[in-house]
């Protein structure tokens, strides 16, 4: 019976468990562990895991796939804790919002006969914790996949297939690129949102401001409700890129401020707003061309998906081809095929 | 037959028409005018207005209530156009996102025997134009009401009742306060969102950034899709307050940047994120205490609402009380009541 381990059962870990359960793979057994008291039991009752593990190593022991969904700074200690228990050939992945430090820790701490493929589901919501877990959280959202240099093709396929099962769109990317890009489109927005809520709510006029705050304000400050330790860990592990983008952003905003402040730049102002509106509307309708990840083109059965999930897609497809070949040989179709 | 005029039939004007129609007031006739070709007919077909007016003055002529929902900078010319046509005692309101300039123009251009009550529905969506109009757009959202000093109590009541009919929450406020508060919670967010989409989309790595942009990025850049001429008009008519808040914001963001950049301020960093998260969560559950607008406490019938809409609530309530008194007198209850 193939074993999968989820270590860290918050919003992300819990949602992964629920999504895997929803995919209805035969014979899959999910072991889960969370450091917080009571969370293991809650995750089992919600149907996110099958078995509660007392320690990370107990969850990881003999697992074909280990998913680490702890806060970023806890991933290092988790690597140390599970390293002795990991089976040879096991595939390990994570869900942290930054990747460069994670890849370095994996290289230092995980055994050589284990494949590490970094992961980052680019999804979330205002609420956190196991009770906010949602099987549909990842549907249609990008999920960055960052293979270690030493990772095998089969291990990459395993993680890609696992990601596809959750409904997310696997996006292969390098760790440095990941952290630089995410600084712009995820970590910078987090800081902008936080700073906006901070400056508004610390104003003396806050009760009056709040009374006229509409849906625009509520939407744009949504990220200010993010888990503080996540924001802290992101700031710490992606400091260089984040500061770079904060500086670029402040330069941009200062330019806009100066155009607004001058009475001689009205045309430039409306042109700027119009350019941005057009670009964003285009982005919402169809994002600019991007590298498309390799995806299976024909649907697989549940059994094939389970097998593919464990051994890599190539082996499954080759097996299927061979089986079809054998069937055709048995039915006498083969001669014709070989003559073509 | 009481006449209402809506001048400007975009998202806001169209939604006001639909909301008034949905309220199902007896004998109400809505005249509408839009400067753009074809919009009048479209608004009538959608059921947002009853009659198409060829010019603003034609719509306003003899109307008990005139609602101006044009772009901000067009409001001045609209005042000039309708002034000669307005009936004595007419109530005029608007929907512009800034109020100080509007109040000044109204004082200069509207006749003395007309009451002007500025208005601002704090609602909206990404799309604009009559085809995006929605009867439910204002439901539960704040709607700022800014009476001119000369406005009568009855005129204020008319506008408050009109706003309540759309489902919005009327919020009485002074023009200077309005513009200062809205600069913080609406116009500043508009600029932050615009600057973020601008800096990301002008980056060389934009296709890669877009590929990993998740729901957080899409939400926080929603306001960058706002109508460019609206953003321009806001910047122009609320320049001083907006620049003030942009400067306060940049100071806040710079402080956050410096804490992130330093390796010695980790505790301060997590504390700051935690403080903001707690404050925003509290805001979402229950906004801080604010001045509560006077609201009718018992429901009125459609006929009472129509009457109240036109003559002011006090008169309707007093009429209702007198009628009840007469009924009680007729049924012999009155002596007991008077003895209490």
Interface residues (C-beta under 8 A of the other chain):
Chain A: X122 X123 X124 X126 X141 X142 X144 X171 X173 X177 X178 X180 X181 X182 X184 X185 X186 X188 X189 X190 X191 X192 X193 X194 X195 X196 X197 X198 X199 X200 X201 X203 X205 X206 X207 X208 X209 X210 X211 X212 X213 X214 X215 X216 X217 X218 X219 X220 X221 X222 X223 X224 X225 X226 X227 X228 X229 X231 X232 X235 X236 X239 X242 X243 X245 X246 X247 X248 X249 X250 X252 X253 X254 X256 X257 X260 X261 X266 X269 X270 X272 X273 X274 X275 X276 X277 X279 X280 X281 X283 X284 X287 X288 X289 X290 X291
Chain B: X122 X123 X124 X126 X141 X142 X144 X171 X173 X177 X178 X180 X181 X182 X184 X185 X186 X188 X189 X190 X191 X192 X193 X194 X195 X196 X197 X198 X199 X200 X201 X203 X205 X206 X207 X208 X209 X210 X211 X212 X213 X214 X215 X216 X217 X218 X219 X220 X221 X222 X223 X224 X225 X226 X227 X228 X229 X231 X232 X235 X236 X239 X242 X243 X245 X246 X247 X248 X249 X250 X252 X253 X254 X256 X257 X260 X261 X266 X269 X270 X272 X273 X274 X275 X276 X277 X279 X280 X281 X283 X284 X287 X288 X289 X290 X291
